[in-house]
Amino acid sequence: ISDDSGFRKGRALGERWHYTHVVVEFTDFFCPHCQEAHTNIMEPLIRSYVRDGRVRVESHPVSFLADESMSAAHAVLCAQEQHKYWEVRELLFQVDLSNRSAAEAEDIDIFDAALLKRIAHLAGLDMFSFGKCFNSHRHKLEVRRISQLARDLGVHATPSFLFNNKLYEGPIEWSVLERMLSVRPSKIHGYSPKMPKLPVNISHPKIMERMSAKRSRENL
């Protein structure tokens, strides 16, 4: 997981220097708590600690919950081929999951191909290359490999984090994380950051709109 090769273009933000903290995220895009962790942990962590080189972060998508977990994880790995993992990760966490149960009851996929391709377009991907990758399903084996590796490390729920190789399950309180970050680590890893420019002010499609349209068609 912590391979240095191609980290600037992959799932890591950071270089390896001595005396820098390492935070490894295992996330499932179909998990509402992972959205909370993105907002409350990863975003401020990157903004406040990664930019100045005190923390290296790695993000690894797993498929623990449903077929839609696999679809989203596969899509973000297709984006990684175009060095857009972090942009697509950001957009996947903007998808409204508040009506996940209702969508499942109505047999509606939130992360369907149309939405994932919409996200790829918003992230600025080459759509021909993304479509070819997405339709090939070629990264699903990698998602399964990451998921199994996470389980082998003791990860049984998402989000989970390895903080300097110690496992924490569930969102970490920001105040607790700040205290851990205030302690100088003993010669671990390091980082010289280059943050991607993430899309802003995006009018993102909502599942409620799709469900409403479906009901309207059924009532015709």
C-alpha positions in Angstrom: 0.0 0.0 0.0 2.8 2.4 0.9 4.7 2.0 -2.4 6.4 5.3 -3.4 6.1 4.7 -7.1 3.9 7.2 -8.9 2.4 8.6 -5.7 1.9 12.1 -7.1 -0.2 10.6 -9.8 -1.9 8.0 -7.7 -3.7 7.7 -4.4 -1.2 9.4 -2.2 -0.4 13.1 -1.5 3.1 13.1 -0.3 6.8 12.2 -0.4 8.7 10.2 2.1 10.9 12.2 4.5 11.9 11.4 8.0 9.7 12.6 10.9 6.5 13.0 9.0 3.2 11.5 10.0 1.5 9.0 7.6 -2.3 8.7 7.5 -3.8 5.9 5.4 -7.5 6.0 4.6 -9.7 3.0 3.7 -12.9 4.3 2.4 -16.1 3.0 0.8 -17.9 5.6 -1.4 -21.3 4.1 -0.6 -20.7 4.7 3.1 -22.3 7.9 4.7 -19.8 7.8 7.5 -17.0 8.0 5.0 -18.5 11.2 3.7 -18.4 12.6 7.2 -14.8 11.5 7.6 -14.0 13.2 4.3 -15.5 16.5 5.5 -14.3 16.4 9.1 -11.0 14.6 8.8 -9.4 14.4 5.4 -10.3 17.8 4.1 -8.9 19.7 7.1 -6.0 17.3 7.3 -4.9 18.0 3.8 -5.6 21.7 4.1 -3.8 22.2 7.4 -1.1 19.6 7.6 -0.4 18.1 4.2 0.3 21.4 2.5 3.2 22.2 4.8 4.7 18.7 4.7 3.9 17.5 8.2 1.6 14.7 6.9 1.5 12.3 4.0 -1.9 10.9 3.2 -2.9 7.8 1.3 -6.5 6.9 0.2 -7.6 3.4 -0.8 -11.1 2.6 -2.0 -12.7 -0.6 -0.8 -15.9 -2.4 -1.7 -17.4 -3.6 1.6 -21.1 -2.6 1.3 -22.7 -3.3 -2.1 -22.2 -3.6 -5.9 -22.4 0.2 -5.9 -19.3 0.4 -3.7 -17.5 -1.6 -6.4 -18.8 0.6 -9.2 -17.6 3.8 -7.5 -14.2 2.3 -6.6 -13.7 1.0 -10.1 -14.5 4.4 -11.5 -12.1 6.2 -9.3 -9.3 3.8 -10.2 -10.1 4.5 -13.9 -9.7 8.2 -13.0 -6.3 7.4 -11.4 -5.2 6.2 -14.9 -5.5 9.9 -15.9 -4.0 11.2 -12.7 -7.4 12.4 -11.5 -8.0 10.1 -8.5 -8.3 13.0 -6.0 -10.6 15.0 -8.2 -13.0 12.1 -8.7 -12.7 11.1 -5.1 -13.8 14.6 -4.1 -16.9 14.5 -6.4 -17.9 11.0 -5.3 -18.1 12.3 -1.7 -20.5 15.0 -2.9 -23.1 12.5 -4.0 -26.2 12.6 -1.8 -26.5 9.3 0.2 -29.2 10.5 2.6 -31.8 8.6 0.7 -29.8 5.4 0.1 -32.4 3.2 1.8 -35.2 4.7 -0.3 -33.2 4.2 -3.4 -32.5 0.6 -2.6 -36.2 0.0 -1.9 -37.0 1.5 -5.3 -34.3 -0.5 -6.9 -32.4 2.6 -8.1 -28.6 2.6 -8.2 -27.1 5.8 -6.9 -23.7 5.1 -8.5 -25.0 4.1 -11.9 -23.0 4.4 -15.1 -24.7 7.7 -16.0 -23.8 9.4 -12.7 -20.2 8.0 -12.7 -19.6 9.2 -16.2 -21.1 12.6 -15.3 -18.6 12.8 -12.4 -15.8 11.9 -14.8 -16.8 14.7 -17.1 -17.0 17.2 -14.3 -13.5 16.1 -13.2 -12.1 16.9 -16.6 -11.3 13.3 -17.7 -10.9 12.2 -21.3 -14.3 10.6 -21.6 -13.3 8.2 -24.4 -10.5 6.8 -22.3 -12.6 6.7 -19.1 -15.5 5.0 -20.9 -13.2 2.4 -22.3 -11.7 1.7 -18.9 -15.1 1.8 -17.1 -16.7 -0.6 -19.5 -13.8 -3.0 -19.3 -14.2 -3.5 -15.5 -10.4 -4.0 -15.5 -9.8 -2.5 -12.1 -12.4 -4.6 -10.2 -9.7 -7.1 -9.4 -7.6 -4.4 -7.9 -10.5 -3.2 -5.8 -11.0 -6.7 -4.5 -7.3 -6.9 -3.7 -7.3 -3.7 -1.8 -10.4 -4.8 0.1 -8.9 -8.1 1.1 -5.6 -6.4 2.1 -7.7 -4.0 4.3 -9.4 -7.0 6.0 -6.0 -8.7 6.4 -4.9 -5.5 8.3 -7.9 -5.8 10.6 -10.2 -3.3 8.8 -13.8 -4.5 9.1 -15.7 -1.3 8.7 -15.3 2.0 6.9 -14.0 4.5 7.3 -10.8 3.2 8.9 -7.4 4.8 9.2 -3.9 3.7 9.8 -2.2 6.5 11.7 1.6 5.8 11.7 0.7 2.1 11.2 -1.8 2.0 14.1 -5.3 1.1 13.1 -8.3 3.4 14.1 -11.8 2.3 13.1 -14.4 4.9 12.4 -14.1 8.7 12.1 -11.4 10.1 14.4 -12.4 13.1 16.4 -10.5 16.1 14.9 -9.4 17.2 18.4 -7.9 13.7 19.0 -6.2 13.7 15.7 -4.7 17.1 16.3 -3.2 15.9 19.6 -1.7 12.9 17.8 -0.3 15.1 15.1 1.3 17.4 17.8 3.6 14.5 18.8 6.7 14.2 16.7 6.8 10.8 15.1 9.8 8.6 15.3 11.4 8.6 11.9 8.5 7.4 9.7 7.7 9.0 6.4 7.4 12.4 4.8 5.8 14.7 2.2 6.3 17.6 -0.1 2.8 18.4 -1.2 1.2 19.2 -4.5 -2.6 19.5 -4.1 -4.8 18.9 -7.1 -7.1 21.7 -8.1 -10.6 20.4 -7.3 -13.7 21.5 -9.1 -15.8 24.0 -7.2 -19.4 25.3 -7.4 -20.7 22.2 -9.1 -24.4 21.6 -9.6 -24.3 18.0 -8.7 -27.3 15.7 -9.6 -29.2 14.4 -6.6 -30.8 11.1 -6.1 -34.1 12.7 -5.0 -34.4 14.3 -8.4 -33.9 10.9 -10.1 -36.4 9.3 -7.8 -38.9 12.0 -8.3 -38.6 11.7 -12.1 -39.0 7.9 -11.8 -42.2 8.4 -9.8 -43.5 10.9 -12.3 -43.0 8.4 -15.1 -44.8 5.7 -13.1 -47.8 8.0 -12.5 -48.3 8.8 -16.2 
